[in-house]
Amino acid sequence: MALPRDSGPHDDLADGRDESPAERADRNWGEVLQELRVLQTGTQILTGFLLALAFQPAFGDLSEGQTIAYLTLVVLSALSSIVALAPVALHRVLFQRQAKPAVVAYGHAALITALLTVSVLLVGVVGFVFDVVVGGAATWIALIALTIVIVSLWVIAPVSIRARLQTEDER
């Protein structure tokens, strides 16, 4: 069964839609914005969780390594928000300058970068919580398991589907 196909900002293959380049850029920008909304919501929840931790009574009991890990996660959280919002900032600067295809391409790159940052952040937060709560081998098991899930769902499955669609297109 063939999956529906949609062109990305770097895909020159026609997808059967009857739209002008400007209409395609507008549609793709709408899709980028929707993905940004989803990503930003998750990042905001993680950021809120991390910031709330610093005000918990047990926070003072963290080891030096845990404190460094925590601060690293806070920086990653801020970085993921900054990267995810970068396409919006670019859009504001280039608003009404007929640069939508460039904004879409920039948004695509920023989303890939933000997904990478968020994946590291997710693994780090889970690892941090496991380290604080149970420590030891359980932390490493959680880190490895979550990394496998993220790589499977965010990299292997999409690349496999893309390869299958490309093979179907070549037939």
Buried (B, 14 or more C-beta within 10 A) or exposed (E): EEEEBEBBBEEEEEEEEEEEEEEBBBBBBEBBEEBBEEBBEBBBEBBEEBEEBEEEEEBEEBEEEBEEBBEBBBEBBEBBBBBBBBBBEBBEEBEEEEBBBBBBBBBBBBBEBBBBBBBBBBBBBBBBBBBBEEEEEEBEEBBEEBBEEBEEEBEEEEEEEEEEBEEEEEE
